[in-house]
């Protein structure tokens, strides 16, 4: 008996349906595998974002502003200080009043945790450019090595910003303080942790863009120096 042949148009349509079904099945299987492996994937994201540089003897410990309610950054800074890794602790904080700011609160937290008051340097600033302010302090005091203490979820962005803000002759190491609101192994279970990590991702993108723009502007300066005197005077 002769097998019935499909018309050419119907054969194309039949093949298209099979291809679509295969694609749908593949997509469903892929989504299922991702769902089953979501916890290891999310845990890898959190653990990869948090960094902790190997610490060595430094000139100062820099505690970044806006510590949490439990003073976890000050706690970590005091631990590093008691290990004898630096003789000075810098309490960096936003100025809240003409006579006081966050640095005074951090000083209190550090003293409570065993740091001598005469070993604490308070740096108050009114700007968001905290890294630039601290870089100026490091240059003035001729520091060659510093340890930056910040919250664990903020370590990667902080290291990127500080290593670009500080002179290359100053070595910057970053260590993370445990944060009660952010557990790298289970960060997706708390809304506040998800918000913090999302804010860090966005902040990292902004920081990279700002550094790129700064480098682009600096590259233009040598070209201006090479211009003829009359043209250069006109630009200035």
ChimeraX attribute file (.defattr): number of C-alpha atoms within 10 A of each C-alpha:
attribute: neighborCount
match mode: 1-to-1
recipient: residues
	/A:1	3
	/A:2	4
	/A:3	5
	/A:4	6
	/A:5	7
	/A:6	10
	/A:7	8
	/A:8	9
	/A:9	8
	/A:10	10
	/A:11	11
	/A:12	11
	/A:13	11
	/A:14	12
	/A:15	11
	/A:16	12
	/A:17	11
	/A:18	11
	/A:19	12
	/A:20	11
	/A:21	12
	/A:22	12
	/A:23	12
	/A:24	12
	/A:25	12
	/A:26	12
	/A:27	12
	/A:28	12
	/A:29	12
	/A:30	12
	/A:31	12
	/A:32	12
	/A:33	11
	/A:34	13
	/A:35	11
	/A:36	11
	/A:37	11
	/A:38	12
	/A:39	14
	/A:40	13
	/A:41	13
	/A:42	16
	/A:43	17
	/A:44	13
	/A:45	15
	/A:46	20
	/A:47	17
	/A:48	11
	/A:49	18
	/A:50	17
	/A:51	17
	/A:52	15
	/A:53	14
	/A:54	8
	/A:55	14
	/A:56	12
	/A:57	14
	/A:58	19
	/A:59	19
	/A:60	23
	/A:61	26
	/A:62	23
	/A:63	27
	/A:64	24
	/A:65	21
	/A:66	16
	/A:67	21
	/A:68	13
	/A:69	7
	/A:70	11
	/A:71	16
	/A:72	21
	/A:73	27
	/A:74	32
	/A:75	21
	/A:76	21
	/A:77	28
	/A:78	23
	/A:79	16
	/A:80	19
	/A:81	22
	/A:82	14
	/A:83	10
	/A:84	13
	/A:85	18
	/A:86	19
	/A:87	16
	/A:88	21
	/A:89	29
	/A:90	23
	/A:91	26
	/A:92	27
	/A:93	25
	/A:94	20
	/A:95	17
	/A:96	13
	/A:97	8
	/A:98	6
	/A:99	7
	/A:100	13
	/A:101	19
	/A:102	21
	/A:103	27
	/A:104	19
	/A:105	15
	/A:106	26
	/A:107	23
	/A:108	14
	/A:109	20
	/A:110	26
	/A:111	16
	/A:112	14
	/A:113	17
	/A:114	13
	/A:115	22
	/A:116	16
	/A:117	14
	/A:118	9
	/A:119	15
	/A:120	20
	/A:121	17
	/A:122	18
	/A:123	21
	/A:124	21
	/A:125	19
	/A:126	12
	/A:127	10
	/A:128	9
	/A:129	11
	/A:130	20
	/A:131	18
	/A:132	16
	/A:133	18
	/A:134	21
	/A:135	18
	/A:136	14
	/A:137	14
	/A:138	20
	/A:139	14
	/A:140	9
	/A:141	10
	/A:142	11
	/A:143	16
	/A:144	16
	/A:145	18
	/A:146	24
	/A:147	25
	/A:148	22
	/A:149	28
	/A:150	28
	/A:151	24
	/A:152	24
	/A:153	27
	/A:154	24
	/A:155	23
	/A:156	21
	/A:157	19
	/A:158	22
	/A:159	20
	/A:160	16
	/A:161	20
	/A:162	20
	/A:163	17
	/A:164	16
	/A:165	18
	/A:166	19
	/A:167	15
	/A:168	10
	/A:169	10
	/A:170	16
	/A:171	16
	/A:172	21
	/A:173	20
	/A:174	26
	/A:175	26
	/A:176	22
	/A:177	22
	/A:178	17
	/A:179	19
	/A:180	12
	/A:181	15
	/A:182	22
	/A:183	18
	/A:184	22
	/A:185	15
	/A:186	15
	/A:187	22
	/A:188	18
	/A:189	11
	/A:190	12
	/A:191	11
	/A:192	13
	/A:193	20
	/A:194	15
	/A:195	13
	/A:196	16
	/A:197	20
	/A:198	12
	/A:199	14
	/A:200	19
	/A:201	16
	/A:202	11
	/A:203	14
	/A:204	18
	/A:205	12
	/A:206	12
	/A:207	17
	/A:208	15
	/A:209	12
	/A:210	13
	/A:211	15
	/A:212	12
	/A:213	12
	/A:214	11
	/A:215	11
	/A:216	11
	/A:217	11
	/A:218	11
	/A:219	11
	/A:220	10
	/A:221	10
	/A:222	10
	/A:223	9
	/A:224	13
	/A:225	10
	/A:226	9
	/A:227	12
	/A:228	9
	/A:229	10
	/A:230	8
	/A:231	10
	/A:232	12
	/A:233	9
	/A:234	7
	/A:235	9
	/A:236	6
